[in-house]
Amino acid sequence: MYRFLLTRQWVLLTLLAFVLMPTMVELGFWQFHRHQHRVAQNELISRNLKADPAPVTDLTSPGHTVPRSDYWRAVTATGTFDTEHEVVVRRRTSADDKIGVHVLTPLDLKDGGTVLVNRGWVPAAPHQTAFPDVPPAPRGEVTVTGRLKADETTGSSGIKDLAGLPDRQVMLINSEQQAHLLSREVLGGYIEQTAPEPSGGLPEQIPSPDDSSIGAHMAYAVQWWLFVAAVPVGWIILVRREKRDREEAAAKGEPAAGAAEQPEPASA
């Protein structure tokens, strides 16, 4: 009755079903793990943003790599902006997705040392080789509050990333790179400034990271797992349809579709 299951067509179809099911299970778990990662990240962002600001020197030092547990941690730093060595970071977008640059200004700390401060976004100059109009940083001693961020890196040396760029323009915010340019030690990571707010609205401060959206990863995981359940159901439906079609064809004395391909008889 079910000898047609031994034909090449049905063997291949059954093998395909056996391959698809574990694959879709893994895809479901992949999306589920992405959901868990997003939830954990949102909890970290929320916790660090709500924490009382800590002195930046309590969380980082020259050559220090900011760990993920300290990302977005509220920090303070008191010192004087070194506008002479201010640079801009190319190809950055504003809150409404306009292309421009970020303004990166070293802050010489009151108690010694230097930390990089991302003061925010400004429009790029009309020509890529020109330095844009950047509102001046506050003069004299200032206390900056912001979010601690890790250095931006690529697979290559930060110094190599400067090759071919106009003067005072960089592609990354990297403390090691800036320490080389400044010829002095710079605290690892940088501060994404949130206060004091600039007068006139520029530089445009960087919005807080979103800690509310968790995306659709959980929905995708459930969809993959539902597909897993649908595979054997679909296979059974196809088997029953094939059996019915063959029985109807046999009753009419007609060859069933695929009847020419029968399993080879076992040798004696």
N, C-alpha and C positions, 0 to 999 in steps of 0.2 A: 504493500500500500504506500509506503514511504520510501520505496527504492530510489525515487528520483533525487533524494537527498544525497545520494552517492555520485551523482553526475558532477562533472567538472564545474558547471555553473553554480550549483548549490554548495559544493565544497568551498569554492572561492568566496561565495557570499557569506557562508558561516565563519570562515576564517577571518574575513573582514570585520564581522561583528565582534569576534573575540579580540581583535586588535583594537577596535574603536573603543570598547568599553573601558579597559584600564587607562587608555590615553585620556579619555574624557574625565575619568576619576581624578587623574593627576592634574588636569587643567582646572578642575573644580577646586582642588586643594591649593593650587597655585594662586588662584583668585582669592581664596579664603585667607591665605597667608598675607597677601597684599592688603586685604581688609584689616587684619590684625595689626600689621605694620602701621597702617594709616591711623588706626585708633590709638596705638601707643604713641605715635608722633604727635597727635593732637593733644594727648594728655601731657606730654612733655612740654609742648609749646605753651599750653595753658598754665601749667605749674610754674614754668620759668618766667613767663610774663607777669605773673601775679606775685612773684617773690620780691621781697624788699631789695632795692638796689644794693649791690655790694661794690666795694672799691675794685676797679678792674685789676689792680695788682694782686688782689687776693685770688684771682681765678686764672691769671696767665702771667707769663714772664717771657723774656727773650728766648726764642727758639722753641717755645712751648706749642704743642699741637692741641687746639681746643677740642676736647672730647664731645661726642654727641650729647652727653648728659648736660653739658653747659651751653648748648646752642640756644640762642634767644634769651639767655639769662640777662636780667636787668642789671646794668653796671653803671658806675659813675667814675669820672676822671676829672681832676682839676689840674689846669696848666695853662699854657699859652700856645695858641695856634702858630705854626711855622708856615705862613703863607708863601714864603719864598720857595719852598719845596713842594707846594701843592701840585697835584697831578689830576688828570681826569681819566676815567675808565670808559673806554669806548663801547659802543653798541649796547647801551642799556635803555630800558623802556620805562616810561612813566606809568602812573596808576591807570591812565587811559590809553596805554599802549603806543604812545608817541616815542619815536626813536631819539635818543640823546645820549648824555653821558652822566656818570656819577662823579661827584667832586670828592676827592680823597685828600684830606689835609692832615699832616702830622700834628699831633698835640704833644708838646714838650711838657712832661708832667712836673708838677710843683716839687715833688720829692725825688725827682730824677727819673730818667728813662723817657721813652717816646712810645706813643700808641697811635695807630692810624684811626682816623675818624672819617667815615663815609657820611658827608654832610647832606647828601641827597642828590636829586636829579635836576639837571638843567638842559635846555635844548643844545644840540650840537651846533658848531659853527657852520656857516654856509659851505665852506670848503673843509674837507676832512683833514687837511694839513694844518689848518689854523686852530689856535687855541680859542675856545668859546668864551663868551662873556660870563664870568662867574662872580656872583655877589660876594663881596669880601667877608671873611670870617670875622667874628667879634675880636676887637683888640683887647690887650691886657689879659689878666687872669680870668678864666671862665671855668665853670663847672659844667661838664657835658654829661648828660644821661642818655643811655641808649641800650641797644641789644648787642650782646657779645656774639660775634660770628667767627667761624673758622676761616682760615686762609683758603682762597680759591687756588686750585692747582690744576696742572695738566701733566701729561706724561713726560714733558720736557722740562728743562731747567727754566726757572722763572726769568733768568737773565736772558736766555735765548728768545723768550717771548717778546722782548723789547726790540728785536732786530727789525729794522725797516720802519719803525713807528716814528711819527713826528715827536719833537721834544716835548716832554711833560705829558705824554699820553701813554697809557698802558692798556692792556687787555684784561688783566687780572688784578684783584686785590690780594696782594701777597706780601706778608711782613718781611720775609727773607729777601725778596726782590727790592723792597723799599729800603731795607737796612743796607743793602749794597749801594744803592743810589745815594743814601744819606751819609754813608760811612760812619754809622753808629748803630748801636743795638736798638731793636724795635720789639715791643711785646708781640708775642704770637697772636694771630687773629686780628680782628679789628672791631671797632664800635660802629654800629648802625645808629646814628644820632636820632633821638626823639625829642630832646630838649637841650638848650632853649630853642624855641621855634624861630625861624628866620623872619625878619620883617620883610614885607613885600611878597611873601609866598615862595621865594626862591632862595636857595635850592629847595625843590619840592621834596618833602620828607617821604621816606619809603614806608608804605603801609605795613601795618602789623601782619604777620603771617596768619593765614586762615586756620583756626583751630576748631571749626564747626563742621565743615564738610568732610564726609568719610567716603565720598565717591560711590560708584555702583559696583564695587568689587564683590560684595556679598551677593548681590542679585545675580551677577555673572556666575558665581560659584554654584548657586542653586540651579541656574539654567543648565550648566554642564552636568550636574548630577541628575537632573530630570532627563536629559538626553540619554544618560546611561540606562535609566529605567525604560526609556522608549525603544532602545535597540532590541532587546529580546521580545518586547511586545510587537514591534514591527516585524521581526523575524517570524514569529508565530503566525501573524496575520498573513504574511506572504506564503508561508507553508500551507496554511489552510486553503488559501485561494488557489494555489497550485494544485492541491489535492482535489479540490472541487472541480477545477477546470478539466483535470485529467479524467475524473469520473464521468463528467458530462460528455466529454469527447468519446470515451469508451462506450457509453450508452448509445451514442449516435453512430458508432462504428468509425469515428474519425480519429486520426493520430493527434495526440495532444501536442501543444506547443512544446518544443524541446524534447519530444519523444524520440527523435532520431538519435539523441545523445543519451544512451543508456549506460549504466555502469558495466564494465567488462565482467563476464562471468569468472568466478574464481577458478583457477586451474586445478585439476585433480591432483 
